[in-house]
Amino acid sequence: MALTLHSAWRASAPYRVRIGLALKGVEYDYAPVDLIAGQQREPAYRAINPQGLTPALDLGDGTILAQSLAILEWLEETRPQPPILPRSAMDRAMVRRMAGIVACDIHPLNNTRVGRHLQLEMGHSQDEYIAWMKHWMIEGFDALEPLVAAHGGRFAFGDTATIADCCLVPQVYGAHRWSLDMTPWPAIARVSAHADTQPAFQAAHPDRQPDAAKA
């Protein structure tokens, strides 16, 4: 059965899943969701994911998976080769810790719906919103940097890509998008730059998605 990924080209969470699918060599159909236009809040998409968020992965049998980390864990359990989690329980816990700093502590405070609420409902300016996003990125990167420095190799944990990289690379993309200087976090910058040279990460990049904004 063909998989269909409901994705938004520049959003971090579906970007993570695209990386995971590419690392596993899994083919899928791409269904774009226009977050700026509010397509995720329309009844047609709410029927797919009632939470109104991306990504949603349609397994082709009526089953819909949502939440990026849950999808990545499902991929690992159903398609264990090549692995995106290390073998030992302790190492897996560390990788999940790294992923959680991004997916649970940085990203929820940086996403589109939070920005919309801050600006439209609370009256904050665009500059204030950008400062808000950078604050939480800085806090998260400060927590993540020593972990990557201690455990990283070519990737965030060792020399093979893991779920930690699936989360980290989209977050660094977001940092660059908002002109956050990555100099204070050299280990993060190094592994992200290496990942950007790898085919799976290149295939998942926002600019290569069918719904990417044209320059």
MARKE-872126 format. One line per field, with one value per residue (C-alpha): residue number from 1; residue in three letters; x, y, z. Coordinates in steps of 0.02 Angstrom, whole numbers, plus 50000, padded with zeros to 5 digits. Example, Ala and Ser with C-alpha at 12.3 -4.5 7.8 and 13.67 -1.06 7.14 Angstrom:
i <- (1;2) $
aa <- (ALA;SER) $
xx <- (50615;50684) $
yy <- (49775;49947) $
zz <- (50390;50357) $
# end
This chain:
i <- (1;2;3;4;5;6;7;8;9;10;11;12;13;14;15;16;17;18;19;20;21;22;23;24;25;26;27;28;29;30;31;32;33;34;35;36;37;38;39;40;41;42;43;44;45;46;47;48;49;50;51;52;53;54;55;56;57;58;59;60;61;62;63;64;65;66;67;68;69;70;71;72;73;74;75;76;77;78;79;80;81;82;83;84;85;86;87;88;89;90;91;92;93;94;95;96;97;98;99;100;101;102;103;104;105;106;107;108;109;110;111;112;113;114;115;116;117;118;119;120;121;122;123;124;125;126;127;128;129;130;131;132;133;134;135;136;137;138;139;140;141;142;143;144;145;146;147;148;149;150;151;152;153;154;155;156;157;158;159;160;161;162;163;164;165;166;167;168;169;170;171;172;173;174;175;176;177;178;179;180;181;182;183;184;185;186;187;188;189;190;191;192;193;194;195;196;197;198;199;200;201;202;203;204;205;206;207;208;209;210;211;212;213;214;215) $
aa <- (MET;ALA;LEU;THR;LEU;HIS;SER;ALA;TRP;ARG;ALA;SER;ALA;PRO;TYR;ARG;VAL;ARG;ILE;GLY;LEU;ALA;LEU;LYS;GLY;VAL;GLU;TYR;ASP;TYR;ALA;PRO;VAL;ASP;LEU;ILE;ALA;GLY;GLN;GLN;ARG;GLU;PRO;ALA;TYR;ARG;ALA;ILE;ASN;PRO;GLN;GLY;LEU;THR;PRO;ALA;LEU;ASP;LEU;GLY;ASP;GLY;THR;ILE;LEU;ALA;GLN;SER;LEU;ALA;ILE;LEU;GLU;TRP;LEU;GLU;GLU;THR;ARG;PRO;GLN;PRO;PRO;ILE;LEU;PRO;ARG;SER;ALA;MET;ASP;ARG;ALA;MET;VAL;ARG;ARG;MET;ALA;GLY;ILE;VAL;ALA;CYS;ASP;ILE;HIS;PRO;LEU;ASN;ASN;THR;ARG;VAL;GLY;ARG;HIS;LEU;GLN;LEU;GLU;MET;GLY;HIS;SER;GLN;ASP;GLU;TYR;ILE;ALA;TRP;MET;LYS;HIS;TRP;MET;ILE;GLU;GLY;PHE;ASP;ALA;LEU;GLU;PRO;LEU;VAL;ALA;ALA;HIS;GLY;GLY;ARG;PHE;ALA;PHE;GLY;ASP;THR;ALA;THR;ILE;ALA;ASP;CYS;CYS;LEU;VAL;PRO;GLN;VAL;TYR;GLY;ALA;HIS;ARG;TRP;SER;LEU;ASP;MET;THR;PRO;TRP;PRO;ALA;ILE;ALA;ARG;VAL;SER;ALA;HIS;ALA;ASP;THR;GLN;PRO;ALA;PHE;GLN;ALA;ALA;HIS;PRO;ASP;ARG;GLN;PRO;ASP;ALA;ALA;LYS;ALA) $
xx <- (50000;50064;50099;50042;50127;50024;50163;50201;50364;50445;50367;50488;50383;50347;50527;50581;50471;50532;50710;50660;50570;50720;50843;50737;50719;50529;50434;50277;50155;50162;50003;50039;49953;49958;49981;49986;49819;49747;49712;49755;49602;49479;49357;49439;49606;49527;49449;49626;49704;49576;49714;49742;49931;50059;50123;49995;50048;49911;49961;49842;49728;49626;49755;49822;49976;50013;50145;50319;50408;50273;50290;50480;50465;50339;50460;50598;50488;50415;50569;50718;50850;50942;50917;50883;50901;51058;51056;51076;50937;51051;51104;50923;50876;51011;50953;50773;50831;50914;50761;50648;50743;50701;50529;50460;50553;50599;50477;50309;50351;50410;50273;50151;49999;50094;50157;49983;49915;50053;50026;49840;49769;49896;49952;50138;50239;50336;50499;50435;50382;50554;50637;50520;50570;50756;50744;50678;50797;50943;50885;50863;51027;51117;51048;51083;51259;51352;51260;51308;51486;51499;51411;51419;51527;51478;51300;51221;51250;51396;51429;51258;51100;50968;50803;50904;50966;50790;50741;50899;50925;50752;50777;50943;50858;50733;50873;50953;50784;50768;50951;51005;51195;51247;51425;51390;51348;51490;51450;51271;51326;51455;51339;51201;51321;51376;51197;51160;51286;51195;51069;50927;50936;50951;50797;50698;50752;50608;50670;50652;50469;50333;50244;50402;50382;50461;50599) $
yy <- (50000;50172;50295;50475;50611;50765;50893;51078;51116;51231;51165;51078;50929;50859;50898;50777;50640;50670;50644;50483;50416;50459;50377;50219;50225;50228;50296;50398;50515;50697;50793;50977;51073;51263;51320;51505;51494;51397;51236;51137;51210;51167;51021;50918;50914;50901;50740;50675;50746;50819;50914;51016;50996;50926;50796;50660;50496;50397;50214;50176;50060;50193;50215;50390;50422;50594;50676;50672;50577;50443;50423;50410;50279;50183;50188;50117;49978;49928;49956;49927;49940;50052;50097;50274;50228;50152;49977;50000;50065;50199;50261;50263;50366;50493;50507;50529;50661;50758;50741;50795;50956;51007;50931;50963;51116;51225;51190;51203;51383;51425;51357;51449;51438;51512;51654;51687;51693;51807;51929;51922;51886;51967;52113;52077;52143;52038;52094;52039;51872;51844;51889;51764;51624;51661;51659;51481;51422;51490;51403;51239;51247;51289;51128;51024;51083;50993;50831;50838;50887;50737;50606;50668;50608;50645;50657;50712;50541;50447;50422;50370;50473;50452;50525;50662;50721;50709;50839;50943;50981;51059;51163;51229;51267;51370;51459;51508;51563;51687;51741;51665;51659;51478;51522;51488;51306;51236;51052;51076;51180;51049;50898;50995;51051;50870;50810;50939;50849;50681;50626;50585;50755;50842;50752;50807;50989;51115;51190;51020;50993;51011;51148;51251;51436;51485;51615) $
zz <- (50000;49954;50093;50079;50181;50215;50228;50225;50137;50266;50426;50545;50597;50423;50375;50513;50442;50265;50328;50415;50262;50152;50273;50270;50081;50092;49943;49972;49889;49941;49985;50018;50157;50145;50325;50283;50193;50340;50244;50401;50488;50350;50369;50232;50322;50495;50433;50406;50565;50686;50775;50619;50618;50498;50468;50445;50366;50277;50274;50131;50229;50318;50456;50487;50594;50664;50775;50698;50836;50839;50651;50662;50799;50693;50546;50656;50721;50553;50446;50561;50425;50417;50601;50658;50841;50919;50992;51180;51291;51364;51193;51134;51286;51243;51063;51121;51244;51103;50993;51136;51166;50989;50966;51141;51205;51055;50914;51005;51050;50873;50762;50650;50763;50911;50802;50739;50916;50978;50836;50797;50969;51085;50978;50969;50822;50698;50780;50950;50879;50802;50968;51054;50934;50949;51139;51142;51007;51108;51266;51174;51080;51243;51317;51162;51120;51262;51222;51039;51085;51202;51097;50919;50776;50599;50664;50827;50906;50833;50649;50585;50570;50705;50756;50841;50671;50598;50728;50736;50552;50526;50683;50620;50454;50553;50645;50480;50414;50557;50549;50714;50721;50753;50807;50993;50953;50849;50876;50820;50671;50622;50622;50535;50399;50374;50365;50232;50118;50132;49999;50120;50202;50034;49968;50121;50113;50103;49940;49853;49898;49766;49865;49896;49864;49699;49708) $
# end
